[in-house]
Amino acid sequence: MEKPVTLILGLGQLTGEAVARRFCEAGHAVIACDPQMKRVERVSDSLRDRAIVQHEELHTKIGIKNCLAAAIEAYGRVDHIVSVPPIPPRMPLTELEIDEFERLHMRSVRGAILMLQMFEKHVARRNEEDGETSGRRPQMGTVTFVLSLSARQINAGDFADAVVQHSILGVMRAGAIDLASKGIRSNAICALRPRAESEESWLKKRTPLGRASLADEIAEAVLYLSQPSSAIVTGETLVMDGGRSKLSGVIEIDD
């Protein structure tokens, strides 16, 4: 049986590397791409020969095409895509530089849309090549976006992050409807990241479990959303916030 092939677009601080490692452990062939060379070098050294890691821009047609081409050249196809968009810097509304925000916003949304469009074309070509055998598969492909909790819950001062992440969430949800008939599922994970917890200590009082999501926990959730056992799940958002969205008020923490 052929290995499933997973393409990771964006490494983030730790999340992309954790996803790559977990998918490798699960028997996937993995290709990971990121626009920051330092991250590419770090993850390449960490994973060594377990995954292909390369430097590519992820908001341009040629960049995403190169990522898909690398996977196809190495393994013949792509089954799953995991997108980890960059988190914009802290940018409150009152201090917003509209030109800079527009650049960040459009890069993120453009990259998400281009990725869905190009993946759909790749899956369609595979369907034509496979013929009737493709109809017996529970799914032809999955896309999972890994977003910050700002896509669902907003902290004061995080205007830019909230708008950008929420826009990508909209792309995921609309894409899930348009791509369902193609056998492609689209979902998202919104996770409370360690960065927020370290910068805003008061957030621990808002989190019943008292901590942020671990990169390995996010990776495990991403793996679940790629598996045939979740083949009925599309257009959904898995929130990993330690119970924060269910809490009214704050938790008293003893010093």
CORRAFEN-V917131 format. One record per residue. RES is the residue in one small letter. SS is DSSP state (@ for helix, = for strand, . for the rest). NEAR is the number of other ideal C-beta (glycine too) atoms within 12 Angstrom. D_LAST is the distance of its C-alpha to the last C-alpha in Angstrom with 2 decimals. Layout:
res:RES ss:SS near:NEAR d_last:D_LAST
res:RES ss:SS near:NEAR d_last:D_LAST
//
This chain:
res:m ss:. near:4 d_last:55.33
res:e ss:. near:11 d_last:54.16
res:k ss:. near:22 d_last:50.56
res:p ss:. near:30 d_last:48.76
res:v ss:= near:36 d_last:48.14
res:t ss:= near:45 d_last:44.87
res:l ss:= near:51 d_last:44.55
res:i ss:= near:53 d_last:41.13
res:l ss:= near:50 d_last:41.18
res:g ss:. near:43 d_last:38.20
res:l ss:. near:43 d_last:35.81
res:g ss:. near:39 d_last:32.65
res:q ss:. near:27 d_last:29.96
res:l ss:. near:28 d_last:29.73
res:t ss:@ near:46 d_last:30.86
res:g ss:@ near:44 d_last:34.61
res:e ss:@ near:36 d_last:34.65
res:a ss:@ near:36 d_last:32.76
res:v ss:@ near:48 d_last:35.27
res:a ss:@ near:46 d_last:38.17
res:r ss:@ near:32 d_last:37.11
res:r ss:@ near:33 d_last:36.61
res:f ss:@ near:39 d_last:39.96
res:c ss:@ near:31 d_last:41.69
res:e ss:@ near:19 d_last:40.39
res:a ss:. near:23 d_last:41.77
res:g ss:. near:19 d_last:45.17
res:h ss:. near:36 d_last:45.34
res:a ss:= near:31 d_last:47.09
res:v ss:= near:47 d_last:44.60
res:i ss:= near:44 d_last:45.22
res:a ss:= near:46 d_last:42.36
res:c ss:= near:45 d_last:42.95
res:d ss:= near:36 d_last:40.90
res:p ss:. near:30 d_last:41.99
res:q ss:. near:24 d_last:39.85
res:m ss:@ near:17 d_last:41.69
res:k ss:@ near:14 d_last:38.68
res:r ss:@ near:31 d_last:37.10
res:v ss:@ near:30 d_last:40.49
res:e ss:@ near:17 d_last:40.90
res:r ss:@ near:23 d_last:37.43
res:v ss:@ near:38 d_last:37.90
res:s ss:@ near:26 d_last:41.52
res:d ss:@ near:15 d_last:40.59
res:s ss:@ near:22 d_last:37.89
res:l ss:@ near:28 d_last:40.17
res:r ss:@ near:14 d_last:43.37
res:d ss:@ near:12 d_last:46.31
res:r ss:@ near:24 d_last:44.38
res:a ss:. near:37 d_last:44.44
res:i ss:= near:32 d_last:46.34
res:v ss:= near:36 d_last:44.16
res:q ss:= near:33 d_last:45.77
res:h ss:= near:24 d_last:45.27
res:e ss:. near:35 d_last:46.27
res:e ss:. near:26 d_last:45.59
res:l ss:. near:41 d_last:44.30
res:h ss:. near:31 d_last:45.37
res:t ss:. near:20 d_last:49.10
res:k ss:@ near:21 d_last:51.83
res:i ss:@ near:15 d_last:53.00
res:g ss:@ near:27 d_last:49.53
res:i ss:@ near:35 d_last:48.85
res:k ss:@ near:26 d_last:52.45
res:n ss:@ near:24 d_last:52.00
res:c ss:@ near:43 d_last:48.95
res:l ss:@ near:39 d_last:50.95
res:a ss:@ near:25 d_last:53.98
res:a ss:@ near:29 d_last:52.13
res:a ss:@ near:38 d_last:51.06
res:i ss:@ near:25 d_last:54.54
res:e ss:@ near:18 d_last:56.23
res:a ss:@ near:22 d_last:54.13
res:y ss:@ near:24 d_last:53.95
res:g ss:. near:21 d_last:56.34
res:r ss:. near:31 d_last:53.95
res:v ss:. near:44 d_last:50.43
res:d ss:. near:40 d_last:48.95
res:h ss:= near:44 d_last:45.39
res:i ss:= near:53 d_last:43.62
res:v ss:= near:49 d_last:39.88
res:s ss:= near:49 d_last:39.01
res:v ss:. near:48 d_last:35.75
res:p ss:. near:46 d_last:36.27
res:p ss:. near:35 d_last:34.51
res:i ss:. near:33 d_last:31.58
res:p ss:. near:35 d_last:32.66
res:p ss:. near:20 d_last:30.73
res:r ss:. near:22 d_last:28.53
res:m ss:. near:26 d_last:31.24
res:p ss:. near:20 d_last:30.71
res:l ss:@ near:18 d_last:33.83
res:t ss:@ near:10 d_last:34.36
res:e ss:@ near:15 d_last:34.54
res:l ss:. near:24 d_last:36.45
res:e ss:. near:18 d_last:39.46
res:i ss:@ near:16 d_last:41.65
res:d ss:@ near:10 d_last:43.80
res:e ss:@ near:17 d_last:40.92
res:f ss:@ near:25 d_last:39.27
res:e ss:@ near:20 d_last:42.64
res:r ss:@ near:18 d_last:43.07
res:l ss:@ near:30 d_last:39.71
res:h ss:@ near:32 d_last:40.29
res:m ss:@ near:23 d_last:43.87
res:r ss:@ near:27 d_last:43.25
res:s ss:@ near:40 d_last:40.68
res:v ss:@ near:30 d_last:42.76
res:r ss:@ near:27 d_last:46.00
res:g ss:@ near:37 d_last:44.70
res:a ss:@ near:42 d_last:43.55
res:i ss:@ near:31 d_last:46.90
res:l ss:@ near:31 d_last:49.02
res:m ss:@ near:46 d_last:47.29
res:l ss:@ near:37 d_last:48.01
res:q ss:@ near:26 d_last:51.59
res:m ss:@ near:34 d_last:52.36
res:f ss:@ near:43 d_last:50.83
res:e ss:@ near:29 d_last:52.90
res:k ss:@ near:24 d_last:56.04
res:h ss:@ near:34 d_last:55.26
res:v ss:@ near:33 d_last:54.79
res:a ss:@ near:21 d_last:57.99
res:r ss:@ near:21 d_last:59.95
res:r ss:@ near:27 d_last:58.68
res:n ss:@ near:23 d_last:59.79
res:e ss:@ near:14 d_last:63.25
res:e ss:@ near:15 d_last:63.54
res:d ss:@ near:18 d_last:62.36
res:g ss:@ near:10 d_last:64.51
res:e ss:@ near:10 d_last:64.36
res:t ss:@ near:12 d_last:61.99
res:s ss:@ near:21 d_last:59.07
res:g ss:@ near:12 d_last:59.41
res:r ss:@ near:12 d_last:58.37
res:r ss:. near:20 d_last:54.91
res:p ss:. near:19 d_last:51.87
res:q ss:. near:31 d_last:50.65
res:m ss:. near:35 d_last:52.00
res:g ss:= near:44 d_last:48.80
res:t ss:= near:48 d_last:45.16
res:v ss:= near:50 d_last:43.01
res:t ss:= near:54 d_last:39.23
res:f ss:= near:52 d_last:37.20
res:v ss:= near:48 d_last:33.61
res:l ss:= near:48 d_last:31.89
res:s ss:= near:46 d_last:28.51
res:l ss:@ near:41 d_last:26.79
res:s ss:@ near:35 d_last:28.15
res:a ss:@ near:39 d_last:31.43
res:r ss:. near:26 d_last:30.12
res:q ss:. near:30 d_last:27.12
res:i ss:. near:23 d_last:26.96
res:n ss:. near:27 d_last:24.26
res:a ss:. near:16 d_last:25.37
res:g ss:. near:21 d_last:26.97
res:d ss:. near:32 d_last:27.90
res:f ss:@ near:27 d_last:31.39
res:a ss:@ near:34 d_last:33.32
res:d ss:@ near:40 d_last:31.32
res:a ss:@ near:32 d_last:31.48
res:v ss:@ near:29 d_last:35.22
res:v ss:@ near:40 d_last:36.15
res:q ss:@ near:42 d_last:34.24
res:h ss:@ near:32 d_last:35.51
res:s ss:@ near:32 d_last:39.02
res:i ss:@ near:49 d_last:38.88
res:l ss:@ near:38 d_last:37.72
res:g ss:@ near:25 d_last:40.86
res:v ss:@ near:35 d_last:42.98
res:m ss:@ near:42 d_last:41.67
res:r ss:@ near:27 d_last:42.39
res:a ss:@ near:20 d_last:45.82
res:g ss:@ near:36 d_last:46.68
res:a ss:@ near:29 d_last:45.97
res:i ss:@ near:18 d_last:48.72
res:d ss:@ near:22 d_last:51.25
res:l ss:@ near:33 d_last:50.78
res:a ss:@ near:25 d_last:50.67
res:s ss:@ near:15 d_last:54.46
res:k ss:@ near:29 d_last:54.40
res:g ss:. near:28 d_last:52.31
res:i ss:= near:40 d_last:49.26
res:r ss:= near:40 d_last:45.82
res:s ss:= near:42 d_last:43.16
res:n ss:= near:40 d_last:39.48
res:a ss:= near:43 d_last:36.09
res:i ss:= near:45 d_last:32.54
res:c ss:= near:37 d_last:29.79
res:a ss:= near:47 d_last:26.57
res:l ss:. near:38 d_last:23.10
res:r ss:. near:38 d_last:23.32
res:p ss:@ near:28 d_last:20.85
res:r ss:@ near:28 d_last:21.93
res:a ss:@ near:33 d_last:20.44
res:e ss:@ near:28 d_last:17.02
res:s ss:@ near:15 d_last:17.02
res:e ss:@ near:19 d_last:18.44
res:e ss:. near:22 d_last:16.44
res:s ss:@ near:15 d_last:12.72
res:w ss:@ near:16 d_last:12.73
res:l ss:@ near:32 d_last:15.12
res:k ss:@ near:26 d_last:12.67
res:k ss:@ near:19 d_last:12.11
res:r ss:@ near:31 d_last:15.88
res:t ss:. near:31 d_last:16.40
res:p ss:. near:21 d_last:16.51
res:l ss:. near:21 d_last:16.87
res:g ss:. near:22 d_last:13.92
res:r ss:. near:23 d_last:16.15
res:a ss:. near:32 d_last:19.44
res:s ss:. near:36 d_last:22.84
res:l ss:. near:22 d_last:24.06
res:a ss:@ near:30 d_last:27.44
res:d ss:@ near:21 d_last:29.00
res:e ss:@ near:29 d_last:28.01
res:i ss:@ near:42 d_last:29.64
res:a ss:@ near:38 d_last:32.65
res:e ss:@ near:26 d_last:33.09
res:a ss:@ near:34 d_last:33.16
res:v ss:@ near:45 d_last:35.68
res:l ss:@ near:35 d_last:37.83
res:y ss:@ near:28 d_last:37.96
res:l ss:@ near:40 d_last:39.17
res:s ss:@ near:41 d_last:41.96
res:q ss:. near:28 d_last:43.34
res:p ss:@ near:21 d_last:46.34
res:s ss:@ near:13 d_last:44.20
res:s ss:@ near:22 d_last:42.60
res:a ss:. near:21 d_last:46.03
res:i ss:. near:15 d_last:45.78
res:v ss:. near:26 d_last:42.57
res:t ss:. near:30 d_last:43.20
res:g ss:. near:27 d_last:41.88
res:e ss:. near:24 d_last:38.49
res:t ss:= near:33 d_last:34.94
res:l ss:= near:31 d_last:32.39
res:v ss:= near:27 d_last:28.90
res:m ss:= near:37 d_last:26.14
res:d ss:. near:35 d_last:22.99
res:g ss:. near:30 d_last:20.84
res:g ss:. near:18 d_last:21.76
res:r ss:@ near:32 d_last:20.69
res:s ss:@ near:20 d_last:24.15
res:k ss:@ near:15 d_last:24.07
res:l ss:. near:19 d_last:20.88
res:s ss:. near:10 d_last:21.45
res:g ss:. near:10 d_last:18.66
res:v ss:. near:15 d_last:15.03
res:i ss:. near:20 d_last:12.51
res:e ss:. near:10 d_last:9.49
res:i ss:. near:14 d_last:6.39
res:d ss:. near:7 d_last:3.79
res:d ss:. near:4 d_last:0.00
//
